[in-house]
Amino acid sequence: MLGRMRKWALVTVLAAVIGVMPSAALATPGSGVTGTILAKGTTDSGIKIKTKGRTDVIVRTITVEPGGSTGWHYHQGKLIAVVQSGTLTRTMADCSVETSTAGQSFIEPDGADHIHIARNLGTVPVVLYVTYLLPEGAPLSVDAPDPGCGG
Protein backbone atom coordinates (compact mmCIF):
# COMPACT_ATOMS: atom_id res chain seq x y z
CA MET A 1 0.00 0.00 0.00
CA LEU A 2 2.82 2.40 0.87
CA GLY A 3 4.52 1.57 -2.50
CA ARG A 4 1.34 2.42 -4.40
CA MET A 5 1.01 5.78 -2.59
CA ARG A 6 4.62 6.65 -3.43
CA LYS A 7 3.96 5.87 -7.13
CA TRP A 8 0.92 8.15 -7.19
CA ALA A 9 2.84 10.88 -5.39
CA LEU A 10 5.66 10.61 -7.93
CA VAL A 11 3.20 10.71 -10.87
CA THR A 12 1.49 13.77 -9.35
CA VAL A 13 4.80 15.61 -8.87
CA LEU A 14 5.96 14.76 -12.41
CA ALA A 15 2.68 15.98 -13.87
CA ALA A 16 3.00 19.25 -11.97
CA VAL A 17 6.60 19.73 -13.14
CA ILE A 18 5.69 19.02 -16.77
CA GLY A 19 2.76 21.43 -16.49
CA VAL A 20 5.03 24.37 -15.57
CA MET A 21 7.83 23.60 -18.07
CA PRO A 22 7.97 25.87 -21.13
CA SER A 23 6.89 24.26 -24.39
CA ALA A 24 7.40 24.97 -28.07
CA ALA A 25 3.84 26.30 -28.24
CA LEU A 26 4.88 29.04 -25.85
CA ALA A 27 7.99 29.98 -27.86
CA THR A 28 8.70 33.65 -28.45
CA PRO A 29 7.46 34.69 -31.90
CA GLY A 30 9.92 36.24 -34.34
CA SER A 31 9.78 39.92 -35.24
CA GLY A 32 11.17 42.10 -37.99
CA VAL A 33 11.40 39.18 -40.44
CA THR A 34 9.48 38.85 -43.68
CA GLY A 35 9.58 36.26 -46.44
CA THR A 36 8.15 36.01 -49.90
CA ILE A 37 7.59 32.73 -51.71
CA LEU A 38 8.73 33.37 -55.26
CA ALA A 39 7.65 30.05 -56.70
CA LYS A 40 6.47 26.65 -55.55
CA GLY A 41 6.67 23.47 -57.57
CA THR A 42 6.26 19.77 -56.91
CA THR A 43 8.52 17.03 -58.21
CA ASP A 44 7.29 13.66 -59.36
CA SER A 45 9.90 11.96 -57.17
CA GLY A 46 12.13 12.79 -54.23
CA ILE A 47 15.18 15.00 -54.44
CA LYS A 48 18.67 14.00 -53.38
CA ILE A 49 21.53 16.41 -54.03
CA LYS A 50 25.20 16.10 -53.21
CA THR A 51 28.00 18.40 -54.31
CA LYS A 52 31.78 18.10 -54.16
CA GLY A 53 34.04 20.84 -52.85
CA ARG A 54 33.24 24.53 -52.72
CA THR A 55 29.88 25.20 -54.33
CA ASP A 56 28.35 28.40 -55.68
CA VAL A 57 24.61 28.59 -54.97
CA ILE A 58 22.91 30.96 -57.40
CA VAL A 59 19.19 31.75 -57.57
CA ARG A 60 17.98 33.20 -60.85
CA THR A 61 14.74 34.14 -62.59
CA ILE A 62 14.66 33.10 -66.25
CA THR A 63 12.03 34.19 -68.76
CA VAL A 64 11.69 32.40 -72.10
CA GLU A 65 9.50 34.36 -74.48
CA PRO A 66 7.08 32.51 -76.82
CA GLY A 67 9.17 30.92 -79.59
CA GLY A 68 12.33 31.37 -77.50
CA SER A 69 15.03 28.77 -76.88
CA THR A 70 18.04 28.35 -74.60
CA GLY A 71 20.14 26.68 -77.28
CA TRP A 72 21.85 23.36 -76.62
CA HIS A 73 23.87 23.46 -73.41
CA TYR A 74 24.79 21.65 -70.20
CA HIS A 75 25.64 22.62 -66.65
CA GLN A 76 28.70 21.76 -64.59
CA GLY A 77 26.51 21.46 -61.49
CA LYS A 78 22.94 20.47 -60.70
CA LEU A 79 19.95 22.78 -61.09
CA ILE A 80 16.60 22.81 -59.31
CA ALA A 81 13.95 24.61 -61.36
CA VAL A 82 10.38 25.64 -60.60
CA VAL A 83 8.05 26.63 -63.42
CA GLN A 84 6.19 29.72 -62.23
CA SER A 85 4.19 30.20 -65.43
CA GLY A 86 3.90 28.86 -68.96
CA THR A 87 4.99 25.49 -70.35
CA LEU A 88 8.65 24.60 -70.84
CA THR A 89 9.57 21.90 -73.35
CA ARG A 90 13.05 20.37 -72.95
CA THR A 91 14.71 18.05 -75.44
CA MET A 92 17.41 15.87 -73.90
CA ALA A 93 20.61 14.43 -75.38
CA ASP A 94 18.82 11.16 -76.23
CA CYS A 95 16.18 13.21 -78.13
CA SER A 96 13.50 12.45 -75.52
CA VAL A 97 11.19 15.35 -74.68
CA GLU A 98 10.09 16.49 -71.23
CA THR A 99 7.38 19.08 -70.67
CA SER A 100 6.96 21.01 -67.43
CA THR A 101 4.03 23.28 -66.68
CA ALA A 102 3.35 25.95 -64.06
CA GLY A 103 3.54 24.46 -60.58
CA GLN A 104 5.95 21.69 -61.54
CA SER A 105 9.62 21.48 -60.71
CA PHE A 106 12.51 19.46 -62.07
CA ILE A 107 16.18 18.74 -61.55
CA GLU A 108 18.76 19.07 -64.29
CA PRO A 109 21.73 16.77 -63.75
CA ASP A 110 25.27 17.98 -64.32
CA GLY A 111 27.85 17.10 -66.93
CA ALA A 112 28.46 17.15 -70.68
CA ASP A 113 26.52 13.90 -71.09
CA HIS A 114 23.35 15.76 -70.02
CA ILE A 115 23.05 18.35 -72.78
CA HIS A 116 19.60 19.70 -73.48
CA ILE A 117 17.68 22.54 -75.04
CA ALA A 118 14.67 24.28 -73.52
CA ARG A 119 11.97 25.90 -75.63
CA ASN A 120 8.80 27.85 -75.14
CA LEU A 121 6.42 26.43 -77.72
CA GLY A 122 3.45 28.21 -76.15
CA THR A 123 1.93 31.66 -76.51
CA VAL A 124 2.77 33.09 -73.07
CA PRO A 125 6.20 33.65 -71.50
CA VAL A 126 7.70 30.82 -69.45
CA VAL A 127 8.98 32.08 -66.11
CA LEU A 128 11.38 29.86 -64.18
CA TYR A 129 12.96 30.20 -60.76
CA VAL A 130 16.21 28.27 -60.90
CA THR A 131 18.70 27.41 -58.16
CA TYR A 132 22.12 26.49 -59.49
CA LEU A 133 24.54 24.37 -57.44
CA LEU A 134 27.77 24.86 -59.37
CA PRO A 135 31.43 24.22 -58.65
CA GLU A 136 32.92 27.48 -57.41
CA GLY A 137 33.55 29.84 -60.33
CA ALA A 138 31.81 27.67 -62.96
CA PRO A 139 29.70 29.37 -65.64
CA LEU A 140 25.91 29.12 -65.44
CA SER A 141 25.91 26.96 -68.58
CA VAL A 142 28.23 25.65 -71.29
CA ASP A 143 27.17 25.78 -74.97
CA ALA A 144 27.03 22.42 -76.74
CA PRO A 145 26.30 21.18 -80.27
CA ASP A 146 22.99 19.60 -81.22
CA PRO A 147 23.41 15.86 -80.53
CA GLY A 148 21.40 15.05 -83.66
CA CYS A 149 17.90 15.79 -82.42
CA GLY A 150 17.37 18.82 -84.65
CA GLY A 151 17.02 22.35 -83.44
N, C-alpha and C positions, 0 to 999 in steps of 0.2 A: 504494500500500500504506500509506504514512504517513497519507494522507487517511482511509482506512477505519479505521485505528487511532484517529485523533482522534475520528471519529464515535462509535465504540464507547465511548471514554473519556467523551465528553460524555453519551451516553445513560446510562452507568453512574452518573455524578455526578448527573444529573437524577433518576434513579430513587432514589438515596440521599437526595437533598434532599426529594423528595416523600414518601418513607417516614417522615421525621422531622417533617414539618409537621403541625400539629394539624388535625383534621378535625371536621366537624359531629357525627360519631358519638362523638367524645370530648368533646363539649360538657358543661359543668357542668350537672347537673340542677337544676331549681328546688326551692325548699323553702318551707314555710310558706304554700303557695297551694293552695286547694281550689276545685273547681267542681262545680256540680250542673246537669245537663241537665234543664230543666223540661219541655220538650216537643220533639218532633222530628216534622216533617212534610215531605212531598215534594210539590213542585208538578208539574203536568203539563207545564209549559214553563219556560223560563228566567225569571229575574227581573232587571229593569233598573229602578232607582229613581234619580230625580233630584229634588232640591228646590231651591227658590229662597229666598235670604235666610236669616235666622236660623230655625232649626228646632228645635222641642221634640221630643225623642225620649222617648216614654213607653211603658213595658212594663206590661201589666195582665193580670190573670187575670179572666175573665168566666165566670160560670156561668149557664146558662139552664135553669131547671127544666122538667120535662115539662109541655107545654102553654103554656110561656112564650114571649114575643115581645119583640123590641127596639122595636117600633113603627117606622113609616116614618121614615127619617132619611138623612143623608148626612154626609160628613166633608170638612173643608177641607184635609186632607192625606191621603196614602196610608197604608194599613194593611197589615201583614203578619200573618196569623193562622195559627195551628197548632191543629188540633182534637186535643185530648188524649184526650177520651172523648166518646161519644155521636155523634149524627148531627145536623148543623145544616142546615136547609133555608132558603135565601135566595131571596126573590122580588125580581127587579130591576125597574127603572123600565119596561122594555118588557114586563113580566109574565112573562118567562122565569124558570125555576126552576133553581137550582143546589143540589146536595146535596153536602155534605162530611162524610166520616166520620173516625173516629179514625185518626191517622197521615197525614192529608192536610193541606195548607196551601193558602192562597189569598191573593190580593192584592185589596184593595178600592181602586178608583181614587178620586180626589178630585173634588169639585165637585157642585153642585146638580143636574147632569144625570145623576148616578149615585146616585139615591136607591134605597133598598132596605129590606127588612124581613127579619129573621132570626127563625126559629121553631124550637122544639124540638117536633117532632111525635112523638117517641119516648117511651119509658117510663123512660129513665134521664137524669140530668142531662147536659147538654152542657157540657164544660169547654173553654174556649179560652184560649190564650196569645196576646195581641195586642200587637204593637209599632206604635205610632202615630208617624208622621212628620208633624207638624203645624206650620203657621206659628206662630212664637212667640206665645204667649198665646191661641191659638185653642181653642175648646171641643173636647171629645172627639168630640161629634157635634152635629148641628143637626137638630131635628125638622122633618118635612116631611109634607105631605098625601099620602094614598093617590093614586097617579097613575091610578087606575081599574082596578086589578087586584083589588080586594076585599081586605078585611082591614085 
